[in-house]
Amino acid sequence: MRSLGMAILALLLCASFMSAGEIYGTITDGTRPVGAGMKIDITASGKVYAAETDKYGSYRIIVKEKGKCTLTVHLKESAVAAELFSYDKSTRYDWILETQGAKALLRRK
């Protein structure tokens, strides 16, 4: 009986992960990766999911909510945001971080 309860619990946990969508991609500064340690947040339905880039400028975040989200890239003294969408399946978003004067912009590749 106890093993049946554990099996049901395992199925419920797997089902919750299966409904979550993965958002991944890279962030470049022109033609080169931004490097490791850049903080990234994705806000969906008021919940914030955080990650950092690796040395290749890559990121990966699991977002449980589906629909419109906001990606925020935290720079040294400011932050840049862009809209994206979360789906049931994995979705790739590659971004280019541009600086125009004193203003930073994030646009999709």
Backbone as JSON Lines, residues from 0, in Angstrom:
{"i":0,"aa":"M","n":[0.83,-1.19,0.0],"ca":[0.0,0.0,0.0],"c":[0.87,1.26,0.0]}
{"i":1,"aa":"R","n":[1.95,1.2,0.77],"ca":[2.84,2.35,0.85],"c":[3.51,2.6,-0.51]}
{"i":2,"aa":"S","n":[3.89,1.54,-1.21],"ca":[4.53,1.71,-2.51],"c":[3.55,2.28,-3.54]}
{"i":3,"aa":"L","n":[2.27,1.97,-3.42],"ca":[1.26,2.54,-4.3],"c":[1.17,4.05,-4.1]}
{"i":4,"aa":"G","n":[1.22,4.48,-2.86],"ca":[1.18,5.91,-2.55],"c":[2.4,6.63,-3.11]}
{"i":5,"aa":"M","n":[3.56,6.0,-3.01],"ca":[4.79,6.6,-3.54],"c":[4.73,6.68,-5.07]}
{"i":6,"aa":"A","n":[4.15,5.67,-5.7],"ca":[4.03,5.67,-7.15],"c":[3.1,6.79,-7.62]}
{"i":7,"aa":"I","n":[2.01,6.98,-6.92],"ca":[1.08,8.06,-7.27],"c":[1.74,9.42,-7.09]}
{"i":8,"aa":"L","n":[2.49,9.59,-6.01],"ca":[3.21,10.84,-5.76],"c":[4.23,11.1,-6.87]}
{"i":9,"aa":"A","n":[4.94,10.07,-7.28],"ca":[5.92,10.22,-8.36],"c":[5.24,10.62,-9.66]}
{"i":10,"aa":"L","n":[4.1,10.04,-9.97],"ca":[3.36,10.4,-11.18],"c":[2.89,11.85,-11.14]}
{"i":11,"aa":"L","n":[2.43,12.3,-9.99],"ca":[1.98,13.68,-9.86],"c":[3.14,14.66,-10.05]}
{"i":12,"aa":"L","n":[4.29,14.33,-9.5],"ca":[5.45,15.19,-9.66],"c":[5.9,15.24,-11.11]}
{"i":13,"aa":"C","n":[5.91,14.1,-11.76],"ca":[6.29,14.05,-13.18],"c":[5.31,14.85,-14.04]}
{"i":14,"aa":"A","n":[4.04,14.76,-13.72],"ca":[3.03,15.48,-14.49],"c":[3.23,16.98,-14.37]}
{"i":15,"aa":"S","n":[3.62,17.47,-13.19],"ca":[3.83,18.91,-13.03],"c":[5.03,19.38,-13.82]}
{"i":16,"aa":"F","n":[6.08,18.55,-13.93],"ca":[7.24,18.94,-14.72],"c":[6.96,18.84,-16.21]}
{"i":17,"aa":"M","n":[6.09,17.91,-16.6],"ca":[5.78,17.75,-18.0],"c":[4.99,18.94,-18.54]}
{"i":18,"aa":"S","n":[4.22,19.61,-17.71],"ca":[3.44,20.74,-18.17],"c":[4.25,22.03,-18.2]}
{"i":19,"aa":"A","n":[5.46,22.0,-17.66],"ca":[6.3,23.19,-17.65],"c":[7.03,23.33,-18.97]}
{"i":20,"aa":"G","n":[7.29,24.57,-19.37],"ca":[8.0,24.84,-20.6],"c":[9.4,25.33,-20.33]}
{"i":21,"aa":"E","n":[10.32,24.91,-21.16],"ca":[11.71,25.34,-21.03],"c":[11.94,26.49,-21.98]}
{"i":22,"aa":"I","n":[12.57,27.54,-21.48],"ca":[12.98,28.66,-22.32],"c":[14.5,28.7,-22.25]}
{"i":23,"aa":"Y","n":[15.13,28.67,-23.42],"ca":[16.59,28.64,-23.46],"c":[17.07,29.45,-24.65]}
{"i":24,"aa":"G","n":[18.36,29.72,-24.66],"ca":[18.93,30.45,-25.78],"c":[20.27,31.05,-25.42]}
{"i":25,"aa":"T","n":[20.67,32.04,-26.2],"ca":[21.94,32.72,-25.97],"c":[21.74,34.23,-26.0]}
{"i":26,"aa":"I","n":[22.66,34.93,-25.37],"ca":[22.68,36.39,-25.41],"c":[24.06,36.79,-25.91]}
{"i":27,"aa":"T","n":[24.09,37.58,-26.98],"ca":[25.36,38.05,-27.52],"c":[25.42,39.57,-27.46]}
{"i":28,"aa":"D","n":[26.63,40.06,-27.41],"ca":[26.89,41.49,-27.45],"c":[27.55,41.75,-28.8]}
{"i":29,"aa":"G","n":[26.72,41.93,-29.81],"ca":[27.24,42.03,-31.17],"c":[27.46,40.63,-31.71]}
{"i":30,"aa":"T","n":[28.72,40.27,-31.92],"ca":[29.04,38.95,-32.47],"c":[29.63,37.99,-31.45]}
{"i":31,"aa":"R","n":[29.82,38.42,-30.22],"ca":[30.42,37.55,-29.21],"c":[29.48,37.35,-28.03]}
{"i":32,"aa":"P","n":[29.59,36.22,-27.34],"ca":[28.73,35.96,-26.17],"c":[28.99,36.95,-25.04]}
{"i":33,"aa":"V","n":[27.98,37.18,-24.23],"ca":[28.12,38.12,-23.12],"c":[28.99,37.56,-22.0]}
{"i":34,"aa":"G","n":[29.18,36.26,-21.94],"ca":[30.02,35.65,-20.92],"c":[29.22,35.12,-19.75]}
{"i":35,"aa":"A","n":[29.94,34.62,-18.78],"ca":[29.32,33.97,-17.63],"c":[28.86,34.96,-16.57]}
{"i":36,"aa":"G","n":[27.8,34.58,-15.87],"ca":[27.37,35.31,-14.68],"c":[26.39,36.44,-14.88]}
{"i":37,"aa":"M","n":[25.9,36.65,-16.11],"ca":[24.9,37.69,-16.31],"c":[23.56,37.18,-15.77]}
{"i":38,"aa":"K","n":[22.96,37.94,-14.88],"ca":[21.71,37.52,-14.24],"c":[20.53,37.76,-15.17]}
{"i":39,"aa":"I","n":[19.64,36.75,-15.23],"ca":[18.46,36.79,-16.08],"c":[17.26,36.38,-15.26]}
{"i":40,"aa":"D","n":[16.15,37.1,-15.43],"ca":[14.89,36.75,-14.79],"c":[13.82,36.62,-15.86]}
{"i":41,"aa":"I","n":[12.92,35.66,-15.67],"ca":[11.72,35.58,-16.48],"c":[10.55,35.69,-15.53]}
{"i":42,"aa":"T","n":[9.68,36.68,-15.76],"ca":[8.51,36.9,-14.93],"c":[7.28,36.43,-15.7]}
{"i":43,"aa":"A","n":[6.54,35.51,-15.07],"ca":[5.33,34.97,-15.69],"c":[4.25,34.88,-14.62]}
{"i":44,"aa":"S","n":[3.13,35.52,-14.85],"ca":[2.0,35.52,-13.91],"c":[2.43,35.91,-12.5]}
{"i":45,"aa":"G","n":[3.31,36.89,-12.39],"ca":[3.75,37.39,-11.1],"c":[4.84,36.56,-10.44]}
{"i":46,"aa":"K","n":[5.21,35.43,-11.01],"ca":[6.28,34.6,-10.46],"c":[7.57,34.89,-11.22]}
{"i":47,"aa":"V","n":[8.69,34.9,-10.49],"ca":[9.98,35.21,-11.09],"c":[10.85,33.96,-11.08]}
{"i":48,"aa":"Y","n":[11.4,33.61,-12.24],"ca":[12.31,32.49,-12.4],"c":[13.67,33.06,-12.79]}
{"i":49,"aa":"A","n":[14.71,32.71,-12.06],"ca":[16.02,33.32,-12.25],"c":[17.05,32.31,-12.74]}
{"i":50,"aa":"A","n":[18.04,32.83,-13.46],"ca":[19.16,32.02,-13.94],"c":[20.33,32.97,-14.23]}
{"i":51,"aa":"E","n":[21.46,32.37,-14.61],"ca":[22.62,33.13,-15.04],"c":[23.16,32.51,-16.32]}
{"i":52,"aa":"T","n":[23.83,33.33,-17.12],"ca":[24.42,32.83,-18.34],"c":[25.69,32.06,-18.02]}
{"i":53,"aa":"D","n":[26.04,31.11,-18.92],"ca":[27.31,30.41,-18.77],"c":[28.37,31.15,-19.59]}
{"i":54,"aa":"K","n":[29.55,30.58,-19.74],"ca":[30.64,31.29,-20.43],"c":[30.36,31.5,-21.91]}
{"i":55,"aa":"Y","n":[29.39,30.8,-22.46],"ca":[29.02,30.97,-23.86],"c":[27.82,31.9,-24.04]}
{"i":56,"aa":"G","n":[27.35,32.5,-22.96],"ca":[26.19,33.4,-23.03],"c":[24.87,32.64,-23.08]}
{"i":57,"aa":"S","n":[24.89,31.35,-22.81],"ca":[23.69,30.51,-22.85],"c":[22.94,30.55,-21.53]}
{"i":58,"aa":"Y","n":[21.63,30.38,-21.61],"ca":[20.79,30.32,-20.42],"c":[19.71,29.26,-20.62]}
{"i":59,"aa":"R","n":[19.13,28.81,-19.52],"ca":[18.06,27.8,-19.55],"c":[17.21,28.0,-18.31]}
{"i":60,"aa":"I","n":[15.89,28.22,-18.51],"ca":[14.97,28.44,-17.4],"c":[13.7,27.64,-17.64]}
{"i":61,"aa":"I","n":[13.23,26.94,-16.62],"ca":[11.96,26.21,-16.69],"c":[10.88,27.13,-16.14]}
{"i":62,"aa":"V","n":[9.87,27.42,-16.97],"ca":[8.76,28.29,-16.58],"c":[7.5,27.44,-16.56]}
{"i":63,"aa":"K","n":[6.83,27.4,-15.42],"ca":[5.64,26.56,-15.28],"c":[4.41,27.15,-15.95]}
{"i":64,"aa":"E","n":[4.32,28.47,-15.99],"ca":[3.17,29.13,-16.58],"c":[3.31,29.21,-18.1]}
{"i":65,"aa":"K","n":[2.2,29.21,-18.78],"ca":[2.19,29.37,-20.23],"c":[1.68,30.76,-20.57]}
{"i":66,"aa":"G","n":[2.16,31.3,-21.7],"ca":[1.68,32.59,-22.14],"c":[2.77,33.65,-22.14]}
{"i":67,"aa":"K","n":[2.33,34.9,-22.12],"ca":[3.24,36.04,-22.21],"c":[4.1,36.15,-20.94]}
{"i":68,"aa":"C","n":[5.38,36.38,-21.15],"ca":[6.35,36.53,-20.06],"c":[7.24,37.73,-20.35]}
{"i":69,"aa":"T","n":[8.0,38.13,-19.36],"ca":[8.97,39.21,-19.53],"c":[10.35,38.69,-19.16]}
{"i":70,"aa":"L","n":[11.29,38.83,-20.08],"ca":[12.68,38.48,-19.83],"c":[13.4,39.74,-19.42]}
{"i":71,"aa":"T","n":[14.12,39.7,-18.3],"ca":[14.89,40.85,-17.84],"c":[16.35,40.44,-17.73]}
{"i":72,"aa":"V","n":[17.21,41.17,-18.4],"ca":[18.65,40.95,-18.34],"c":[19.23,42.05,-17.47]}
{"i":73,"aa":"H","n":[19.91,41.66,-16.39],"ca":[20.47,42.62,-15.44],"c":[21.91,42.95,-15.83]}
{"i":74,"aa":"L","n":[22.11,44.22,-16.16],"ca":[23.44,44.71,-16.48],"c":[24.06,45.26,-15.21]}
{"i":75,"aa":"K","n":[25.23,45.85,-15.29],"ca":[25.92,46.33,-14.1],"c":[25.1,47.35,-13.32]}
{"i":76,"aa":"E","n":[24.57,48.36,-14.01],"ca":[23.85,49.43,-13.32],"c":[22.41,49.58,-13.75]}
{"i":77,"aa":"S","n":[21.96,48.73,-14.66],"ca":[20.59,48.85,-15.15],"c":[20.07,47.48,-15.55]}
{"i":78,"aa":"A","n":[18.89,47.47,-16.1],"ca":[18.28,46.22,-16.57],"c":[17.56,46.51,-17.89]}
{"i":79,"aa":"V","n":[17.51,45.49,-18.74],"ca":[16.85,45.59,-20.04],"c":[15.8,44.48,-20.09]}
{"i":80,"aa":"A","n":[14.61,44.81,-20.58],"ca":[13.53,43.83,-20.61],"c":[12.99,43.64,-22.03]}
{"i":81,"aa":"A","n":[12.44,42.46,-22.27],"ca":[11.78,42.14,-23.55],"c":[10.68,41.13,-23.28]}
{"i":82,"aa":"E","n":[9.68,41.12,-24.14],"ca":[8.57,40.18,-23.99],"c":[8.86,38.91,-24.78]}
{"i":83,"aa":"L","n":[8.37,37.79,-24.25],"ca":[8.46,36.5,-24.92],"c":[7.28,35.65,-24.49]}
{"i":84,"aa":"F","n":[7.18,34.46,-25.05],"ca":[6.07,33.57,-24.72],"c":[6.58,32.22,-24.25]}
{"i":85,"aa":"S","n":[5.9,31.65,-23.27],"ca":[6.21,30.33,-22.75],"c":[5.16,29.35,-23.27]}
{"i":86,"aa":"Y","n":[5.62,28.2,-23.72],"ca":[4.74,27.17,-24.27],"c":[4.96,25.86,-23.51]}
{"i":87,"aa":"D","n":[4.17,24.83,-23.85],"ca":[4.36,23.51,-23.25],"c":[5.72,22.92,-23.6]}
{"i":88,"aa":"K","n":[6.16,23.18,-24.81],"ca":[7.42,22.62,-25.3],"c":[8.55,23.61,-25.12]}
{"i":89,"aa":"S","n":[9.76,23.13,-25.29],"ca":[10.94,23.99,-25.21],"c":[10.92,25.02,-26.33]}
{"i":90,"aa":"T","n":[11.32,26.23,-25.98],"ca":[11.35,27.32,-26.95],"c":[12.69,28.03,-26.85]}
{"i":91,"aa":"R","n":[13.3,28.27,-28.01],"ca":[14.59,28.94,-28.04],"c":[14.41,30.42,-28.35]}
{"i":92,"aa":"Y","n":[15.06,31.25,-27.54],"ca":[15.09,32.69,-27.76],"c":[16.55,33.14,-27.7]}
{"i":93,"aa":"D","n":[17.08,33.56,-28.84],"ca":[18.42,34.13,-28.9],"c":[18.28,35.65,-28.96]}
{"i":94,"aa":"W","n":[19.12,36.34,-28.19],"ca":[19.01,37.78,-28.06],"c":[20.32,38.46,-28.39]}
{"i":95,"aa":"I","n":[20.22,39.68,-28.89],"ca":[21.38,40.54,-29.12],"c":[21.25,41.75,-28.2]}
{"i":96,"aa":"L","n":[22.26,41.98,-27.4],"ca":[22.3,43.11,-26.48],"c":[23.05,44.24,-27.18]}
{"i":97,"aa":"E","n":[22.35,45.34,-27.45],"ca":[22.94,46.47,-28.15],"c":[22.97,47.7,-27.26]}
{"i":98,"aa":"T","n":[23.95,48.53,-27.49],"ca":[24.04,49.79,-26.76],"c":[23.96,50.93,-27.76]}
{"i":99,"aa":"Q","n":[22.98,51.8,-27.56],"ca":[22.83,52.98,-28.4],"c":[22.95,54.2,-27.5]}
{"i":100,"aa":"G","n":[24.11,54.81,-27.56],"ca":[24.38,55.92,-26.64],"c":[24.52,55.38,-25.23]}
{"i":101,"aa":"A","n":[23.73,55.92,-24.32],"ca":[23.75,55.45,-22.93],"c":[22.66,54.42,-22.67]}
{"i":102,"aa":"K","n":[21.88,54.1,-23.7],"ca":[20.74,53.2,-23.53],"c":[21.05,51.82,-24.09]}
{"i":103,"aa":"A","n":[20.72,50.79,-23.32],"ca":[20.9,49.41,-23.77],"c":[19.57,48.87,-24.3]}
{"i":104,"aa":"L","n":[19.64,48.08,-25.36],"ca":[18.46,47.49,-25.98],"c":[18.67,45.99,-26.12]}
{"i":105,"aa":"L","n":[17.57,45.26,-26.05],"ca":[17.6,43.82,-26.22],"c":[16.69,43.49,-27.38]}
{"i":106,"aa":"R","n":[17.23,42.89,-28.42],"ca":[16.39,42.51,-29.55],"c":[16.64,41.05,-29.91]}
{"i":107,"aa":"R","n":[15.61,40.45,-30.49],"ca":[15.67,39.04,-30.83],"c":[16.49,38.85,-32.1]}
{"i":108,"aa":"K","n":[17.29,37.8,-32.12],"ca":[18.1,37.46,-33.28],"c":[17.25,36.95,-34.4]}
